[in-house]
Amino acid sequence: MRVLALDYGSALCGCALCDPTETVVTPLDPVARAGTHAGLARIAALVREREAERVVVGLPLSLDGGDSAQTVEARDFAARLAEAIAPVPVEMHDERLTTRLAQRAPGRASEDSRAAAHLLEGWLAARSAGDPGGGQE
């Protein structure tokens, strides 16, 4: 299944996609202001263009696992995105430390999209280990 991962930020949203075999994860160009009408439309177009069958949005929990203002904002974004791309399912996955991993592994893609790639790799690993939600909703 082709899965699109999003590392949501109000200014920039990192994007990454896996191939249909779920073995190769590729960072994509980030989407600016993803929470706006235009941003949501761009992500909906990306879902269609890339034939994504599921979208995983990073859940920015605090290091102790609690919610923060960013967590609330990401949940709101995921809910609005789910409406915009229905019937493609949207779920959330713990994104703790993905940005740190992206900072340590430089590449051509934006740091936000490299973080989205780490998010997707974590989601795929949790799914293959038998935890389809990666421990999140």
JOMOCOR-V483322 format. One record per pair of residues at least 6 apart in sequence whose ideal C-beta (glycine too) atoms are under 7 Angstrom apart, sorted by the first residue. I is the first residue (numbers start at 1). GAP is how many residues later the second one is. If there is no record, write none. Layout:
BEGIN
i;gap
I;GAP
I;GAP
END
This chain:
BEGIN
i;gap
1;19
1;21
1;52
1;53
2;15
2;16
2;17
2;18
2;48
2;49
2;50
2;51
3;15
3;49
3;50
3;51
3;53
3;117
4;11
4;13
4;42
4;43
4;46
4;48
4;51
5;11
5;51
5;111
5;114
5;115
5;118
6;7
6;8
6;9
6;49
6;51
6;52
6;110
7;6
7;7
7;51
7;88
7;91
7;105
7;108
7;109
7;112
8;26
8;49
8;50
8;66
8;69
9;103
10;25
10;63
11;22
12;18
12;20
12;100
13;17
13;18
13;21
13;26
13;99
14;16
14;96
14;98
14;99
14;101
14;102
15;13
15;14
15;15
15;16
15;31
15;98
15;101
16;9
16;10
16;11
16;12
16;97
16;100
16;101
16;104
17;9
17;11
17;33
17;35
18;6
18;7
18;102
18;106
22;102
25;92
25;95
25;96
27;82
27;86
27;87
27;89
27;90
28;85
29;84
30;80
30;82
30;83
31;8
31;11
31;12
32;7
33;6
34;6
34;9
34;43
35;42
40;40
40;41
40;44
43;38
44;40
44;41
47;8
47;38
47;41
52;36
53;35
54;34
54;35
55;26
55;30
55;33
55;35
56;35
56;37
56;63
56;64
56;67
57;17
57;20
57;21
57;24
57;33
57;35
58;16
58;35
58;37
58;40
58;61
59;12
59;15
59;33
59;34
59;35
59;36
59;77
60;8
60;10
60;11
60;14
60;35
61;6
61;10
61;33
61;35
62;6
63;33
78;12
78;14
81;9
82;8
91;42
91;46
92;44
92;45
93;26
93;29
93;30
93;41
93;43
94;40
94;41
94;42
95;24
98;17
98;20
98;21
99;16
101;17
102;9
102;12
102;13
102;16
103;8
105;9
107;7
122;12
123;11
126;8
126;9
END
